[in-house]
């Protein structure tokens, strides 16, 4: 990332802090889910989809974003990025997920609003999929006990079977995630999100440059957090940088997921 790009992120930070107002309180390591950052060809088309699904449109500086309980979906990268090299399928992050109280009711409402809803696998009524024009695949799952119309649910990684224990352990070590299971899949759970790991025999590529360019976590006391990461041997892609507006850093996991780390000026 160039210095110009970092400067753009810093300019965006204060407004983005407002956009992330619905993130959940952090875990003991000071981590909570922050955002999914897309590289959209048609920002307005994607905005229309996410708003129809129940998100609230917000501004992240000059960038368009849509806020959901637990996560903010930022629709474009700053500057003039290259067109996305592909969708989520084929990258290490195969798809992301939301949950709703009733999938069939939500799907009918969204279809009427023009959202490209696809049925669940094997006729499942409690599952559906939405794929954006850029190829960001979104799984919709049902949680009948849920009290909000839609909220963030998971980020789904596809990695070789032998890598699953390692990727789960990495997110537990680096972010204080909690080990768990979702169905037959191992997870590393953080406030606002379940990081879910599924085996694949197909090769995958890094997220950077794809339609879902990176995911972001909000961090409490980011400077100390980054020092701990470096002490563990992790090299930061963009070092800890702070202005009155925001503090940030970038890293990537060993499987190619680009991750932004943010600290907002006001406490969560």
C-alpha positions as a LaTeX table, in Angstrom:
\begin{tabular}{lrrr}
\hline
Residue & $x$ (\AA) & $y$ (\AA) & $z$ (\AA) \\
\hline
Unk1 & 0.00 & 0.00 & 0.00 \\
Unk2 & 1.40 & 3.39 & $-1.01$ \\
Unk3 & 1.77 & 6.36 & 1.30 \\
Unk4 & $-0.99$ & 8.09 & $-0.68$ \\
Unk5 & $-3.32$ & 5.18 & $-0.01$ \\
Unk6 & $-2.49$ & 5.25 & 3.70 \\
Unk7 & $-3.17$ & 8.98 & 3.75 \\
Unk8 & $-6.54$ & 8.39 & 2.13 \\
Unk9 & $-7.41$ & 5.82 & 4.78 \\
Unk10 & $-6.50$ & 8.28 & 7.51 \\
Unk11 & $-8.70$ & 10.97 & 5.99 \\
Unk12 & $-11.54$ & 8.48 & 5.86 \\
Unk13 & $-11.06$ & 7.32 & 9.42 \\
Unk14 & $-13.20$ & 9.78 & 11.37 \\
Unk15 & $-16.24$ & 9.30 & 9.17 \\
Unk16 & $-15.68$ & 5.56 & 9.08 \\
Unk17 & $-15.71$ & 5.56 & 12.88 \\
Unk18 & $-19.25$ & 6.90 & 12.72 \\
Unk19 & $-20.15$ & 4.25 & 10.16 \\
Unk20 & $-19.00$ & 1.49 & 12.50 \\
Unk21 & $-21.20$ & 2.58 & 15.38 \\
Unk22 & $-23.02$ & $-0.77$ & 15.46 \\
Unk23 & $-19.99$ & $-2.97$ & 16.07 \\
Unk24 & $-20.24$ & $-5.15$ & 19.17 \\
Unk25 & $-18.18$ & $-4.72$ & 22.35 \\
Unk26 & $-14.70$ & $-6.26$ & 21.99 \\
Unk27 & $-13.51$ & $-9.53$ & 23.46 \\
Unk28 & $-10.83$ & $-9.78$ & 26.16 \\
Unk29 & $-8.13$ & $-9.24$ & 23.51 \\
Unk30 & $-9.81$ & $-5.98$ & 22.49 \\
Unk31 & $-11.09$ & $-7.26$ & 19.14 \\
Unk32 & $-14.49$ & $-7.00$ & 17.47 \\
Unk33 & $-15.71$ & $-7.37$ & 13.88 \\
Unk34 & $-15.44$ & $-4.11$ & 11.96 \\
Unk35 & $-16.06$ & $-4.24$ & 8.20 \\
Unk36 & $-15.99$ & $-6.06$ & 4.90 \\
Unk37 & $-14.33$ & $-3.93$ & 2.22 \\
Unk38 & $-15.45$ & $-4.42$ & $-1.37$ \\
Unk39 & $-13.97$ & $-3.24$ & $-4.66$ \\
Unk40 & $-17.19$ & $-2.60$ & $-6.60$ \\
Unk41 & $-17.43$ & $-1.88$ & $-10.30$ \\
Unk42 & $-20.90$ & $-0.39$ & $-9.85$ \\
Unk43 & $-21.16$ & 1.12 & $-6.40$ \\
Unk44 & $-24.79$ & 2.19 & $-6.73$ \\
Unk45 & $-25.92$ & $-1.26$ & $-7.92$ \\
Unk46 & $-24.25$ & $-2.91$ & $-4.93$ \\
Unk47 & $-25.56$ & $-0.25$ & $-2.55$ \\
Unk48 & $-29.09$ & $-0.93$ & $-3.79$ \\
Unk49 & $-28.70$ & $-4.64$ & $-3.05$ \\
Unk50 & $-27.36$ & $-4.20$ & 0.48 \\
Unk51 & $-29.92$ & $-1.54$ & 1.38 \\
Unk52 & $-32.76$ & $-3.75$ & 0.08 \\
Unk53 & $-31.42$ & $-6.51$ & 2.34 \\
Unk54 & $-31.94$ & $-4.28$ & 5.35 \\
Unk55 & $-28.72$ & $-2.27$ & 5.70 \\
Unk56 & $-28.53$ & 1.45 & 6.39 \\
Unk57 & $-26.62$ & 3.56 & 3.87 \\
Unk58 & $-23.84$ & 5.64 & 5.45 \\
Unk59 & $-20.80$ & 7.58 & 4.31 \\
Unk60 & $-17.23$ & 6.56 & 5.14 \\
Unk61 & $-15.65$ & 9.84 & 4.12 \\
Unk62 & $-16.21$ & 10.01 & 0.34 \\
Unk63 & $-16.86$ & 6.27 & 0.21 \\
Unk64 & $-20.28$ & 4.66 & 0.14 \\
Unk65 & $-21.02$ & 2.08 & 2.83 \\
Unk66 & $-23.96$ & 0.14 & 4.21 \\
Unk67 & $-24.23$ & $-0.57$ & 7.93 \\
Unk68 & $-25.64$ & $-3.75$ & 9.47 \\
Unk69 & $-25.69$ & $-4.88$ & 13.09 \\
Unk70 & $-22.22$ & $-6.28$ & 13.65 \\
Unk71 & $-20.52$ & $-5.12$ & 10.45 \\
Unk72 & $-20.21$ & $-2.30$ & 7.93 \\
Unk73 & $-19.94$ & $-3.15$ & 4.23 \\
Unk74 & $-17.74$ & $-0.52$ & 2.55 \\
Unk75 & $-18.48$ & $-0.60$ & $-1.16$ \\
Unk76 & $-15.35$ & 0.84 & $-2.79$ \\
Unk77 & $-11.66$ & 1.28 & $-2.21$ \\
Unk78 & $-10.15$ & 4.78 & $-1.96$ \\
Unk79 & $-8.32$ & 6.23 & $-4.93$ \\
Unk80 & $-8.67$ & 4.60 & $-8.33$ \\
Unk81 & $-8.08$ & 0.89 & $-7.75$ \\
Unk82 & $-7.71$ & $-1.64$ & $-10.53$ \\
Unk83 & $-10.83$ & $-3.61$ & $-11.41$ \\
Unk84 & $-11.37$ & $-6.63$ & $-9.20$ \\
Unk85 & $-9.63$ & $-9.76$ & $-10.43$ \\
Unk86 & $-12.54$ & $-11.99$ & $-9.43$ \\
Unk87 & $-15.29$ & $-12.65$ & $-6.94$ \\
Unk88 & $-15.07$ & $-14.37$ & $-3.59$ \\
Unk89 & $-15.34$ & $-17.91$ & $-4.95$ \\
Unk90 & $-11.81$ & $-18.97$ & $-5.77$ \\
Unk91 & $-10.28$ & $-16.83$ & $-3.05$ \\
Unk92 & $-9.47$ & $-17.97$ & 0.48 \\
Unk93 & $-12.63$ & $-16.16$ & 1.66 \\
Unk94 & $-15.19$ & $-18.11$ & $-0.35$ \\
Unk95 & $-18.17$ & $-16.14$ & 0.97 \\
Unk96 & $-19.54$ & $-14.09$ & 3.83 \\
Unk97 & $-22.82$ & $-14.56$ & 5.66 \\
Unk98 & $-25.78$ & $-12.85$ & 7.29 \\
Unk99 & $-28.52$ & $-14.31$ & 9.46 \\
Unk100 & $-32.22$ & $-13.44$ & 9.47 \\
Unk101 & $-35.19$ & $-14.64$ & 11.58 \\
Unk102 & $-36.96$ & $-16.22$ & 8.58 \\
Unk103 & $-35.12$ & $-16.94$ & 5.35 \\
Unk104 & $-38.17$ & $-17.50$ & 3.15 \\
Unk105 & $-39.84$ & $-14.26$ & 4.25 \\
Unk106 & $-36.62$ & $-12.31$ & 3.76 \\
Unk107 & $-35.98$ & $-13.90$ & 0.35 \\
Unk108 & $-39.48$ & $-13.04$ & $-0.91$ \\
Unk109 & $-39.10$ & $-9.43$ & 0.22 \\
Unk110 & $-35.66$ & $-9.09$ & $-1.31$ \\
Unk111 & $-36.66$ & $-10.67$ & $-4.62$ \\
Unk112 & $-39.49$ & $-8.15$ & $-4.91$ \\
Unk113 & $-36.88$ & $-5.41$ & $-4.46$ \\
Unk114 & $-34.66$ & $-6.84$ & $-7.20$ \\
Unk115 & $-32.09$ & $-8.66$ & $-5.06$ \\
Unk116 & $-30.65$ & $-11.72$ & $-6.88$ \\
Unk117 & $-31.62$ & $-14.39$ & $-4.33$ \\
Unk118 & $-30.73$ & $-18.02$ & $-4.99$ \\
Unk119 & $-32.27$ & $-21.01$ & $-3.15$ \\
Unk120 & $-30.43$ & $-22.95$ & $-0.45$ \\
Unk121 & $-28.55$ & $-26.15$ & $-1.16$ \\
Unk122 & $-30.51$ & $-29.40$ & $-1.44$ \\
Unk123 & $-33.83$ & $-27.59$ & $-1.05$ \\
Unk124 & $-32.99$ & $-26.15$ & 2.38 \\
Unk125 & $-35.66$ & $-23.63$ & 3.38 \\
Unk126 & $-33.46$ & $-22.16$ & 6.12 \\
Unk127 & $-30.69$ & $-21.13$ & 3.72 \\
Unk128 & $-30.37$ & $-18.87$ & 0.68 \\
Unk129 & $-27.62$ & $-17.15$ & $-1.26$ \\
Unk130 & $-27.13$ & $-13.72$ & $-2.80$ \\
Unk131 & $-24.36$ & $-13.06$ & $-5.31$ \\
Unk132 & $-23.56$ & $-9.46$ & $-6.20$ \\
Unk133 & $-22.77$ & $-8.44$ & $-9.79$ \\
Unk134 & $-19.06$ & $-8.45$ & $-8.84$ \\
Unk135 & $-19.24$ & $-11.99$ & $-7.54$ \\
Unk136 & $-19.34$ & $-11.42$ & $-3.78$ \\
Unk137 & $-21.19$ & $-14.51$ & $-2.56$ \\
Unk138 & $-23.34$ & $-14.07$ & 0.55 \\
Unk139 & $-24.92$ & $-16.94$ & 2.46 \\
Unk140 & $-28.17$ & $-16.25$ & 4.32 \\
Unk141 & $-28.96$ & $-18.44$ & 7.32 \\
Unk142 & $-31.96$ & $-18.60$ & 9.60 \\
Unk143 & $-31.92$ & $-17.83$ & 13.32 \\
Unk144 & $-35.49$ & $-17.88$ & 14.62 \\
Unk145 & $-34.39$ & $-16.42$ & 17.97 \\
Unk146 & $-32.85$ & $-13.38$ & 16.32 \\
Unk147 & $-34.46$ & $-10.08$ & 17.34 \\
Unk148 & $-33.14$ & $-7.90$ & 14.49 \\
Unk149 & $-34.14$ & $-8.28$ & 10.82 \\
Unk150 & $-30.57$ & $-9.02$ & 9.67 \\
Unk151 & $-27.10$ & $-9.13$ & 11.19 \\
Unk152 & $-23.58$ & $-10.26$ & 10.32 \\
Unk153 & $-23.03$ & $-13.96$ & 10.85 \\
Unk154 & $-19.84$ & $-15.40$ & 9.38 \\
Unk155 & $-16.82$ & $-15.15$ & 7.12 \\
Unk156 & $-16.24$ & $-18.50$ & 5.44 \\
Unk157 & $-12.68$ & $-19.55$ & 4.60 \\
Unk158 & $-11.90$ & $-22.41$ & 2.20 \\
Unk159 & $-8.49$ & $-23.98$ & 2.91 \\
Unk160 & $-6.90$ & $-27.43$ & 2.55 \\
Unk161 & $-8.10$ & $-29.91$ & 5.16 \\
Unk162 & $-4.64$ & $-30.12$ & 6.71 \\
Unk163 & $-4.63$ & $-26.33$ & 7.24 \\
Unk164 & $-7.87$ & $-26.12$ & 9.23 \\
Unk165 & $-6.34$ & $-26.71$ & 12.70 \\
Unk166 & $-3.60$ & $-24.18$ & 11.88 \\
Unk167 & $-5.89$ & $-21.41$ & 10.63 \\
Unk168 & $-8.22$ & $-21.84$ & 13.59 \\
Unk169 & $-5.26$ & $-21.71$ & 15.98 \\
Unk170 & $-3.84$ & $-18.63$ & 14.21 \\
Unk171 & $-7.00$ & $-16.57$ & 14.71 \\
Unk172 & $-7.27$ & $-17.75$ & 18.31 \\
Unk173 & $-3.66$ & $-16.73$ & 18.99 \\
Unk174 & $-3.63$ & $-13.44$ & 17.10 \\
Unk175 & $-7.13$ & $-12.13$ & 17.92 \\
Unk176 & $-8.23$ & $-13.97$ & 21.04 \\
Unk177 & $-10.98$ & $-15.78$ & 19.11 \\
Unk178 & $-12.88$ & $-18.62$ & 20.76 \\
Unk179 & $-12.70$ & $-22.09$ & 19.25 \\
Unk180 & $-16.06$ & $-23.53$ & 18.25 \\
Unk181 & $-18.04$ & $-25.55$ & 15.74 \\
Unk182 & $-20.71$ & $-24.51$ & 13.25 \\
Unk183 & $-22.32$ & $-27.66$ & 11.98 \\
Unk184 & $-19.39$ & $-29.84$ & 10.88 \\
Unk185 & $-17.04$ & $-26.90$ & 10.46 \\
Unk186 & $-14.48$ & $-25.64$ & 12.95 \\
Unk187 & $-14.71$ & $-21.95$ & 13.81 \\
Unk188 & $-12.86$ & $-19.14$ & 15.53 \\
Unk189 & $-15.51$ & $-16.83$ & 16.96 \\
Unk190 & $-15.20$ & $-13.08$ & 17.58 \\
Unk191 & $-17.83$ & $-10.54$ & 18.64 \\
Unk192 & $-20.08$ & $-10.01$ & 15.63 \\
Unk193 & $-18.70$ & $-12.82$ & 13.50 \\
Unk194 & $-17.97$ & $-16.54$ & 13.24 \\
Unk195 & $-14.79$ & $-17.25$ & 11.26 \\
Unk196 & $-15.67$ & $-20.59$ & 9.69 \\
Unk197 & $-13.23$ & $-23.01$ & 8.04 \\
Unk198 & $-14.11$ & $-25.58$ & 5.38 \\
Unk199 & $-11.79$ & $-27.92$ & 3.51 \\
Unk200 & $-11.26$ & $-27.55$ & $-0.23$ \\
Unk201 & $-9.21$ & $-29.54$ & $-2.69$ \\
Unk202 & $-9.10$ & $-26.62$ & $-5.10$ \\
Unk203 & $-6.33$ & $-23.98$ & $-5.07$ \\
Unk204 & $-7.31$ & $-20.56$ & $-3.75$ \\
Unk205 & $-5.85$ & $-17.08$ & $-4.16$ \\
Unk206 & $-5.37$ & $-14.17$ & $-1.78$ \\
Unk207 & $-8.25$ & $-11.75$ & $-1.20$ \\
Unk208 & $-6.33$ & $-8.57$ & $-2.11$ \\
Unk209 & $-7.51$ & $-7.35$ & $-5.49$ \\
Unk210 & $-10.68$ & $-9.47$ & $-5.46$ \\
Unk211 & $-14.22$ & $-8.11$ & $-5.18$ \\
Unk212 & $-13.93$ & $-8.64$ & $-1.41$ \\
Unk213 & $-10.50$ & $-7.05$ & $-0.99$ \\
Unk214 & $-10.13$ & $-7.40$ & 2.77 \\
Unk215 & $-11.91$ & $-7.78$ & 6.08 \\
Unk216 & $-11.44$ & $-5.40$ & 9.00 \\
Unk217 & $-11.37$ & $-5.75$ & 12.76 \\
Unk218 & $-11.81$ & $-2.92$ & 15.25 \\
Unk219 & $-9.13$ & $-3.08$ & 17.93 \\
Unk220 & $-8.91$ & $-1.51$ & 21.37 \\
Unk221 & $-5.40$ & $-0.07$ & 22.03 \\
Unk222 & $-4.15$ & $-0.86$ & 18.54 \\
Unk223 & $-0.57$ & 0.31 & 19.15 \\
Unk224 & $-0.04$ & $-2.25$ & 21.91 \\
Unk225 & $-1.89$ & $-4.85$ & 19.85 \\
Unk226 & 0.46 & $-4.30$ & 16.89 \\
Unk227 & 3.52 & $-4.53$ & 19.14 \\
Unk228 & 2.26 & $-7.88$ & 20.37 \\
Unk229 & 1.74 & $-9.06$ & 16.79 \\
Unk230 & 5.28 & $-8.05$ & 15.86 \\
Unk231 & 6.66 & $-9.69$ & 19.00 \\
Unk232 & 5.00 & $-12.92$ & 17.85 \\
Unk233 & 6.97 & $-12.68$ & 14.59 \\
Unk234 & 4.23 & $-11.23$ & 12.36 \\
Unk235 & 5.35 & $-8.54$ & 9.90 \\
Unk236 & 2.82 & $-5.75$ & 9.38 \\
Unk237 & 1.96 & $-4.96$ & 5.74 \\
Unk238 & 1.23 & $-1.36$ & 6.76 \\
Unk239 & 2.74 & $-0.41$ & 10.13 \\
Unk240 & 0.79 & 1.13 & 12.96 \\
Unk241 & $-0.13$ & 4.66 & 11.90 \\
Unk242 & $-2.04$ & 7.18 & 13.99 \\
Unk243 & $-3.64$ & 10.56 & 13.50 \\
Unk244 & $-6.35$ & 12.29 & 15.57 \\
Unk245 & $-8.88$ & 10.74 & 13.19 \\
Unk246 & $-7.94$ & 7.06 & 13.36 \\
Unk247 & $-5.23$ & 4.52 & 14.00 \\
Unk248 & $-4.73$ & 1.66 & 11.57 \\
Unk249 & $-2.48$ & $-1.13$ & 10.37 \\
Unk250 & $-2.73$ & $-3.87$ & 7.75 \\
Unk251 & $-1.67$ & $-7.50$ & 7.99 \\
Unk252 & $-2.51$ & $-10.72$ & 6.18 \\
Unk253 & $-2.98$ & $-14.23$ & 7.47 \\
Unk254 & $-0.72$ & $-17.05$ & 6.18 \\
Unk255 & $-3.47$ & $-18.20$ & 3.78 \\
Unk256 & $-3.82$ & $-14.85$ & 1.98 \\
Unk257 & $-6.63$ & $-12.99$ & 3.76 \\
Unk258 & $-5.91$ & $-9.25$ & 3.85 \\
Unk259 & $-6.92$ & $-7.76$ & 7.21 \\
Unk260 & $-7.26$ & $-4.14$ & 8.23 \\
Unk261 & $-6.92$ & $-3.22$ & 11.91 \\
Unk262 & $-8.60$ & $-0.01$ & 13.11 \\
Unk263 & $-8.88$ & 1.91 & 16.35 \\
Unk264 & $-11.46$ & 4.67 & 16.49 \\
Unk265 & $-10.85$ & 7.75 & 18.62 \\
Unk266 & $-13.86$ & 7.14 & 20.87 \\
Unk267 & $-14.06$ & 3.94 & 22.93 \\
Unk268 & $-16.57$ & 1.29 & 21.87 \\
\hline
\end{tabular}
